Amino acid sequence: MEKVTLDAAFDTFDEHWSPRLAAELNGQAVKLAKLEGEFVWHHHDDADEMFLVTSGQLRIELREEEDVVLDEGEFVVVPRGVEHRPVADEEAEVLLFEPAGTTNTGNVESELTKTDLEEV
């Protein structure tokens, strides 16, 4: 067992939209990411995705529903199949919880797609 200190883990990288693997449990991955700007519209066919904001603010834009705005300490679960786009007007630090092996851009391939995640 290893204790993870979120502040220290986030201090190990600066890249935006490049999630890091913090832990795995029961087939799920705990990922940390720094976000700023707009991500790509995408969905995950087989995975729900949880966004927990640890610092800053994040807006989850949705095609068919009202956007969800998350402040520090708030989270939302985006159900599988729901098209969404995370947007951070200023840098936000986010913990993601989703099935291991879930690609960050879901059904879309782009320059932001990450398949081999670095560990923190």
C-alpha positions in Angstrom: 0.0 0.0 0.0 1.2 3.5 -0.9 -0.3 6.7 0.4 -0.8 9.3 -2.3 -0.8 13.0 -1.5 -2.7 14.8 -4.2 -0.8 18.1 -4.0 2.5 16.3 -4.3 1.3 14.1 -7.1 0.0 17.1 -9.1 3.3 18.8 -8.6 5.1 16.1 -10.5 3.8 17.3 -13.9 2.8 20.4 -15.8 1.2 19.2 -19.0 -2.4 19.8 -19.7 -4.8 17.1 -21.0 -2.2 14.4 -20.3 -3.6 12.2 -17.5 -1.3 10.4 -15.1 -2.1 7.0 -13.5 -2.3 7.4 -9.7 -3.7 4.0 -8.7 -5.7 1.0 -9.9 -8.3 -0.9 -7.9 -10.9 -3.5 -8.8 -10.4 -3.0 -12.6 -10.7 0.8 -12.2 -8.1 3.5 -12.7 -7.6 6.6 -10.6 -6.1 9.3 -12.9 -4.9 12.8 -12.2 -5.0 15.5 -14.9 -4.3 19.2 -15.3 -6.8 20.8 -17.6 -6.9 24.1 -19.4 -8.7 25.2 -22.5 -11.1 23.0 -24.5 -10.9 19.3 -24.9 -12.4 17.3 -27.8 -16.1 16.3 -28.0 -16.2 12.5 -27.3 -18.0 9.7 -25.5 -17.1 6.4 -24.0 -19.2 3.5 -25.3 -18.5 1.1 -22.4 -17.5 3.3 -19.5 -18.9 5.8 -17.1 -16.4 8.6 -16.2 -16.1 10.5 -12.9 -14.6 14.0 -12.8 -13.6 15.3 -9.3 -12.2 18.8 -9.2 -9.5 19.2 -6.6 -8.5 22.7 -7.7 -10.0 25.3 -10.0 -13.2 25.0 -11.9 -14.3 22.7 -14.7 -17.2 22.9 -17.1 -18.5 19.7 -18.7 -20.3 20.7 -21.9 -23.0 18.3 -23.0 -24.7 18.2 -26.4 -28.2 17.2 -25.1 -28.3 18.6 -21.6 -27.3 21.8 -19.7 -23.6 22.1 -19.0 -22.3 21.0 -15.6 -20.0 23.4 -13.8 -17.8 21.9 -11.1 -15.9 23.8 -8.4 -13.3 22.5 -6.1 -14.5 19.6 -4.1 -17.4 18.8 -6.5 -17.7 15.8 -8.9 -20.0 14.4 -11.6 -20.3 11.1 -13.3 -20.8 11.2 -17.0 -22.7 8.1 -18.0 -21.4 5.9 -20.8 -22.5 7.0 -24.3 -23.1 10.6 -23.3 -21.1 13.0 -25.6 -19.3 15.6 -23.6 -16.4 18.0 -23.7 -14.5 19.2 -20.6 -13.5 22.9 -20.6 -11.4 24.7 -18.1 -11.1 28.5 -18.6 -8.2 28.5 -16.2 -6.1 25.6 -15.0 -8.0 23.0 -13.1 -6.7 19.9 -11.3 -9.0 16.9 -11.7 -9.1 13.3 -10.4 -10.7 10.9 -12.9 -12.1 7.6 -12.0 -13.0 5.1 -14.8 -12.4 1.5 -15.9 -8.7 0.8 -16.4 -7.7 1.0 -20.1 -10.3 3.7 -20.9 -8.8 6.1 -23.4 -9.1 9.8 -22.5 -10.6 10.7 -25.9 -13.1 7.8 -26.0 -14.4 7.3 -29.5 -12.3 10.0 -31.0 -8.6 9.8 -32.1 -6.8 13.1 -31.8 -3.4 14.6 -30.9 -4.7 14.6 -27.3 -5.3 10.8 -27.2 -3.1 9.2 -24.5 -2.8 5.4 -24.4 0.3 4.7 -22.3 -0.1 6.7 -19.1 2.8 7.7 -16.9 2.4 6.9 -13.3 2.7 9.5 -10.5 
